[in-house]
Amino acid sequence: SQTIHQWPATLVQPVGSPLSLECTVEGTSNPNLYWYRQAAGRGLQLLFYSVGIGQISSEVPQNLSASRPQDRQFILSSKKLLLSDSGFYLCAWTDLRGRGSYEQYFGPGTRLTVT
Amino acid sequence: AQSVTQPDIHITVSEGASLELRCNYSYGATPYLFWYVQSPGQGLQLLLKYFSGDTLVQGIKGFEAEFKRSQSSFNLRKPSVHWSDAAEYFCAVGGNAGGTSYGKLTFGQGTILTVHP
């Protein structure tokens, strides 16, 4: 069965510091991968998605970037964190190969607090 | 552009009472519709999905939802709520995976469910 991991689970970082959040998926190949941010009371905002290694699409302009160095690895980064980057970051995957419905499966999330 | 509206930010029900969470969507073609549940500090868990066929779909934990195209709605229901159902619920809409959709989903703002004993 498929499993999705995220780490770290929680992170407290000062303003201006770099960021690296990692997401890995097991039990599937060539998934579509997604990064979301969830701010309190504001639902889920899609940040980036990837359809393959090295292929990244950004949904909103921001202080963050994403990379996909391997098929099942998705990384969210920042060179200099802002206070507004605080939130709960969720990684998700889906398999678009002919199953008819395209539900996404979510990782456990990373709580980021920028101080 | 697609959108999802969950009109109720917070709903409180008594344990054993019935539940209906509302979801209205806007989408230009046949939508794929989903309900997810999130416990505090956790990821999202898929409750149920609709993409074709019978408009009444059954999900996990005793939940069901009905797709009504004429009303652009996909309301979630449960006949008898348990205290463990207290969580936040998200409705989502997506299109087919082909073209430029890439399996992306648009989520509503969520409905927080509180269950009183």
Interface residues (C-beta under 8 A of the other chain):
Chain A: N32 Y34 G41 R42 G43 L44 L46 Y49 V51 S57 F88 L90 A92 T94 L96 G100 S101 Y102 E103 Q104 Y105 F106 G107 P108 G109 R111
Chain B: I9 Y32 F34 Y36 G41 Q42 G43 L44 Q45 L46 K49 F51 S52 F90 G94 N96 A97 Y102 G103 K104 L105 T106 F107 G108 Q109 G110
